C-alpha cells in the first residue's frame, strides 16, 4: 500500500517508517470517529435537555456515558476528561429536573 504520497509524508522510505505512518493514519481515523460519536451524542443530549423530556434525557445520558467510557478506555480521550464531562452532564440533567 505504500505509494509516493505516503513516502513523501513519512519522509523516509524505510519500510518500518511507512508501516508506522499507515498505522498512525488508521488510528487517527478511528480516534476521529470516536470523538465525533461523543460530540454527536452530547449534542443530542443538550437538545433533549432544552426540550425537557426527562425519560428521553435519561436514556440519552446513559448512552452518552457509554460513549465517553469507551473513548476513555481506548485512550482517545483521557479518563479524567471523560469523568469531568459525565459529572457536568449529570449536573445539567439534575438542574433540569
Secondary structure as a PSIPRED ss2 file (coil, helix, strand):
# PSIPRED VFORMAT (PSIPRED V4.0)

   1 X C   1.000  0.000  0.000
   2 X C   1.000  0.000  0.000
   3 X C   1.000  0.000  0.000
   4 X H   0.000  1.000  0.000
   5 X H   0.000  1.000  0.000
   6 X H   0.000  1.000  0.000
   7 X H   0.000  1.000  0.000
   8 X H   0.000  1.000  0.000
   9 X H   0.000  1.000  0.000
  10 X H   0.000  1.000  0.000
  11 X C   1.000  0.000  0.000
  12 X C   1.000  0.000  0.000
  13 X C   1.000  0.000  0.000
  14 X C   1.000  0.000  0.000
  15 X H   0.000  1.000  0.000
  16 X H   0.000  1.000  0.000
  17 X H   0.000  1.000  0.000
  18 X H   0.000  1.000  0.000
  19 X H   0.000  1.000  0.000
  20 X H   0.000  1.000  0.000
  21 X H   0.000  1.000  0.000
  22 X H   0.000  1.000  0.000
  23 X H   0.000  1.000  0.000
  24 X H   0.000  1.000  0.000
  25 X H   0.000  1.000  0.000
  26 X H   0.000  1.000  0.000
  27 X H   0.000  1.000  0.000
  28 X H   0.000  1.000  0.000
  29 X H   0.000  1.000  0.000
  30 X H   0.000  1.000  0.000
  31 X H   0.000  1.000  0.000
  32 X H   0.000  1.000  0.000
  33 X H   0.000  1.000  0.000
  34 X H   0.000  1.000  0.000
  35 X H   0.000  1.000  0.000
  36 X H   0.000  1.000  0.000
  37 X H   0.000  1.000  0.000
  38 X H   0.000  1.000  0.000
  39 X H   0.000  1.000  0.000
  40 X H   0.000  1.000  0.000
  41 X H   0.000  1.000  0.000
  42 X H   0.000  1.000  0.000
  43 X H   0.000  1.000  0.000
  44 X H   0.000  1.000  0.000
  45 X H   0.000  1.000  0.000
  46 X H   0.000  1.000  0.000
  47 X H   0.000  1.000  0.000
  48 X H   0.000  1.000  0.000
  49 X H   0.000  1.000  0.000
  50 X H   0.000  1.000  0.000
  51 X H   0.000  1.000  0.000
  52 X C   1.000  0.000  0.000
  53 X C   1.000  0.000  0.000
  54 X H   0.000  1.000  0.000
  55 X H   0.000  1.000  0.000
  56 X H   0.000  1.000  0.000
  57 X H   0.000  1.000  0.000
  58 X H   0.000  1.000  0.000
  59 X H   0.000  1.000  0.000
  60 X H   0.000  1.000  0.000
  61 X H   0.000  1.000  0.000
  62 X H   0.000  1.000  0.000
  63 X H   0.000  1.000  0.000
  64 X H   0.000  1.000  0.000
  65 X H   0.000  1.000  0.000
  66 X H   0.000  1.000  0.000
  67 X H   0.000  1.000  0.000
  68 X H   0.000  1.000  0.000
  69 X H   0.000  1.000  0.000
  70 X H   0.000  1.000  0.000
  71 X H   0.000  1.000  0.000
  72 X H   0.000  1.000  0.000
  73 X H   0.000  1.000  0.000
  74 X C   1.000  0.000  0.000
  75 X C   1.000  0.000  0.000
  76 X C   1.000  0.000  0.000
  77 X C   1.000  0.000  0.000
  78 X C   1.000  0.000  0.000
  79 X H   0.000  1.000  0.000
  80 X H   0.000  1.000  0.000
  81 X H   0.000  1.000  0.000
  82 X H   0.000  1.000  0.000
  83 X H   0.000  1.000  0.000
  84 X H   0.000  1.000  0.000
  85 X H   0.000  1.000  0.000
  86 X H   0.000  1.000  0.000
  87 X H   0.000  1.000  0.000
  88 X H   0.000  1.000  0.000
  89 X H   0.000  1.000  0.000
  90 X H   0.000  1.000  0.000
  91 X H   0.000  1.000  0.000
  92 X H   0.000  1.000  0.000
  93 X H   0.000  1.000  0.000
  94 X H   0.000  1.000  0.000
  95 X H   0.000  1.000  0.000
  96 X H   0.000  1.000  0.000
  97 X C   1.000  0.000  0.000
